[in-house]
Each structure stands twice: as C-alpha cells, then as structure tokens.
Amino acid sequence: QVQLVESGGGLVQAGGSLRLSCASSGRTFDAATMAWFFQAPGKEREFVAAIRWRGGSTAYTNSVEGRFTISRDSAKNTVYLQMNTLKPEDTAVYFCAAGTIVAANLRIPTVYAYWGQGTQVTVSS
C-alpha cells in the first residue's frame, strides 16, 4: 500500500499563488508516477500534471501549462504542485494520485491505484 497525504490548499485571490504538497509513504516503489487531478463540483475528476520519480519527466494539461509546475523531492518522498496566476476556474478539490502508469494513460484517473484525501483550492475573483 501507498499512503498519500495532501496539504497546502486554501483560499486565494485571482492572480495569486499556492503550493500543494503530497507526501507519500509505504510501498513507494509501487508509485513510479505521481500526479495531480482536480475535481470541481458536479464535474469529472480531471488531470492536471504528472511526474516520474525516476528521471523527473513531466506532463501537464493545456490549461495549466506555463502557470503550474510539478516537482519532486525524492529525499522527502514528496511531490509539489506550484500554482501561479490562479484563476477562478482553477477552484476545485485537488487530489494527489500514484501508480505505475504508462505514458499513454497518464491522464486517466481510473488507472491510478492510490489516492490522497484531497485538498480544497478556492480562487476568488
């Protein structure tokens, strides 16, 4: 099992920044890929960004490209999502996910085996 604990959500004005953290523990070798998804009320869970522990390659959804940055600290088993220039449409619950995922499936939430509890991000206009 892999345990994931998110932190760092909150309320911010449009144009502001937040940094989310996802601390992993347990069988972390089962979690070669770490990702962030968000889910707005009444909507499907959507891919935000992903990173590989080995090599650090990243992927982003188009709407956050250039504004969000995913990174990792292997010594702390922690992945971060730096969110800049936040917009009201970024408001959602953000979830950390982990698993061993092939590149073609990075954006599919159902292929991830492990999930955190989520952290709320609210961007006011």
C-alpha positions as CSV (number, residue, x, y, z in Angstrom):
1,Q,0.0,0.0,0.0
2,V,1.0,3.6,-0.6
3,Q,-0.3,6.4,1.6
4,L,-0.7,9.9,0.2
5,V,-1.3,13.0,2.2
6,E,-2.0,16.3,0.6
7,S,-1.6,19.8,2.1
8,G,-1.4,23.4,1.1
9,G,-4.9,24.2,-0.2
10,G,-6.7,27.3,0.7
11,L,-8.4,30.5,-0.4
12,V,-6.6,32.9,-2.7
13,Q,-7.5,35.8,-4.9
14,A,-7.2,35.6,-8.7
15,G,-3.7,36.1,-9.8
16,G,-2.3,34.7,-6.6
17,S,-0.3,31.5,-5.9
18,L,-0.5,28.4,-3.8
19,R,1.8,25.4,-3.4
20,L,0.3,22.0,-2.8
21,S,2.3,19.1,-1.3
22,C,1.8,15.4,-1.5
23,A,3.7,13.3,1.0
24,S,4.0,9.6,0.2
25,S,4.8,6.6,2.4
26,G,4.6,2.9,2.4
27,R,5.3,0.8,-0.7
28,T,6.5,3.8,-2.7
29,F,8.3,1.6,-5.3
30,D,4.7,0.8,-6.5
31,A,4.2,4.5,-7.3
32,A,6.6,5.3,-10.1
33,T,4.4,8.1,-11.3
34,M,2.8,10.8,-9.2
35,A,0.1,13.0,-10.5
36,W,-2.4,15.8,-9.5
37,F,-6.0,15.8,-10.5
38,F,-8.7,18.3,-9.8
39,Q,-12.5,17.9,-9.4
40,A,-14.9,20.8,-9.4
41,P,-18.4,20.3,-8.0
42,G,-20.6,18.3,-10.3
43,K,-17.8,17.5,-12.7
44,E,-15.5,14.6,-13.5
45,R,-12.0,14.3,-12.0
46,E,-9.5,15.9,-14.5
47,F,-5.8,15.5,-15.0
48,V,-3.6,18.4,-14.0
49,A,0.0,17.3,-14.1
50,A,2.2,14.2,-13.6
51,I,5.9,13.5,-12.8
52,R,8.0,10.4,-12.8
53,W,10.2,9.7,-9.8
54,R,12.9,8.4,-12.0
55,G,14.2,11.0,-14.4
56,G,11.6,13.6,-13.4
57,S,9.8,13.8,-16.7
58,T,6.6,15.8,-16.5
59,A,3.3,16.3,-18.3
60,Y,0.6,19.0,-18.0
61,T,-2.9,19.6,-19.2
62,N,-3.0,22.5,-21.6
63,S,-5.0,24.8,-19.3
64,V,-2.2,25.0,-16.7
65,E,0.8,24.9,-18.9
66,G,3.1,27.8,-18.0
67,R,1.2,28.6,-14.8
68,F,1.6,25.3,-12.7
69,T,4.8,23.4,-12.1
70,I,5.0,19.9,-10.7
71,S,8.2,18.9,-8.9
72,R,9.5,16.2,-6.6
73,D,11.8,15.8,-3.6
74,S,13.0,12.2,-3.6
75,A,14.6,12.6,-0.1
76,K,11.3,13.6,1.4
77,N,9.1,11.3,-0.9
78,T,7.1,14.4,-1.6
79,V,5.6,15.9,-4.8
80,Y,4.7,19.5,-5.1
81,L,2.4,21.5,-7.3
82,Q,3.3,25.2,-7.6
83,M,0.3,27.0,-8.8
84,N,0.8,30.6,-10.1
85,T,-1.5,33.1,-11.7
86,L,-4.5,31.3,-10.3
87,K,-7.9,31.8,-11.9
88,P,-11.4,31.3,-10.5
89,E,-11.8,28.3,-12.9
90,D,-9.0,26.6,-11.0
91,T,-11.3,26.3,-8.0
92,A,-11.7,22.6,-7.2
93,V,-10.6,19.8,-4.8
94,Y,-7.1,18.8,-5.8
95,F,-6.1,15.1,-5.4
96,C,-2.7,13.5,-5.4
97,A,-2.5,10.1,-7.2
98,A,0.2,7.5,-7.6
99,G,0.8,4.3,-9.5
100,T,2.8,2.6,-12.2
101,I,1.4,4.2,-15.3
102,V,2.4,4.1,-18.9
103,A,2.8,7.4,-20.7
104,A,-0.3,6.9,-22.8
105,N,-2.5,6.6,-19.7
106,L,-1.2,9.4,-17.6
107,R,-4.4,11.5,-17.9
108,I,-6.8,8.7,-17.0
109,P,-7.8,8.8,-13.3
110,T,-9.0,5.2,-13.1
111,V,-5.6,3.7,-13.8
112,Y,-4.1,5.2,-10.6
113,A,-4.1,2.8,-7.7
114,Y,-3.5,5.2,-4.9
115,W,-5.2,8.5,-3.9
116,G,-5.0,11.1,-1.3
117,Q,-8.0,12.6,0.5
118,G,-7.9,15.8,-1.5
119,T,-7.3,19.5,-0.6
120,Q,-9.6,22.4,-1.4
121,V,-8.4,25.2,-3.6
122,T,-10.7,28.2,-3.9
123,V,-9.8,31.2,-6.1
124,S,-11.9,34.3,-5.7
125,S,-12.4,36.8,-8.5
